[in-house]
């Protein structure tokens, strides 16, 4: 994983271990715990650009109650001012994404 932002709240969320949600989404791998560990912190809108396969996104305060929702995109998507692109999975590691489903745990490792 490579990070694209310098926001402390987003970087803290990227250091956690997550479980994929069992109610899978069509376009993303969603983390179960990300909103719960937010701790009343606010996520400002930053890097709200087009999203590509393998990008890691975190919903910002524009998404209101969904703020803090962390996802790994499995399709390309247009920019949305409510969603921050905070990092990406290295292309060599895309094959691992097929194993993150139905409650499986995952975490990110920062590449310098």
GIZI-V477185 format. One record per residue. RES is the residue in one letter. PSI is psi in radians with two decimals (999 if undefined). Layout:
RES_PSI, RES_PSI
//
This chain:
X_2.44, X_2.40, X_2.65, X_-0.10, X_2.88, X_0.35, X_2.20, X_-0.67, X_-0.80, X_-0.74, X_-0.65, X_-0.74, X_-0.59, X_-0.23, X_-0.04, X_2.89, X_2.39, X_2.86, X_2.41, X_2.51, X_2.50, X_-0.36, X_1.40, X_2.64, X_2.74, X_-0.61, X_0.07, X_2.75, X_2.11, X_2.42, X_2.39, X_-0.70, X_-0.15, X_-0.73, X_-0.53, X_-0.56, X_0.11, X_-0.53, X_0.75, X_0.16, X_2.65, X_2.48, X_1.97, X_2.77, X_2.07, X_2.54, X_0.94, X_1.17, X_3.06, X_2.52, X_2.46, X_2.82, X_2.25, X_-0.12, X_2.60, X_2.17, X_2.67, X_2.21, X_2.37, X_-3.04, X_-0.30, X_-0.38, X_0.07, X_-1.97, X_-0.28, X_0.03, X_2.33, X_-0.15, X_2.09, X_2.36, X_2.65, X_2.10, X_2.37, X_0.14, X_2.78, X_2.49, X_2.66, X_2.79, X_2.55, X_2.16, X_-0.18, X_-0.04, X_2.17, X_2.31, X_2.03, X_-0.21, X_-3.07, X_2.68, X_2.37, X_2.47, X_-0.63, X_-0.32, X_0.07, X_-0.61, X_-0.45, X_-0.41, X_-0.54, X_-0.28, X_-0.14, X_1.61, X_2.86, X_0.94, X_0.06, X_2.48, X_2.62, X_2.78, X_2.95, X_2.57, X_2.14, X_2.34, X_2.23, X_999
//
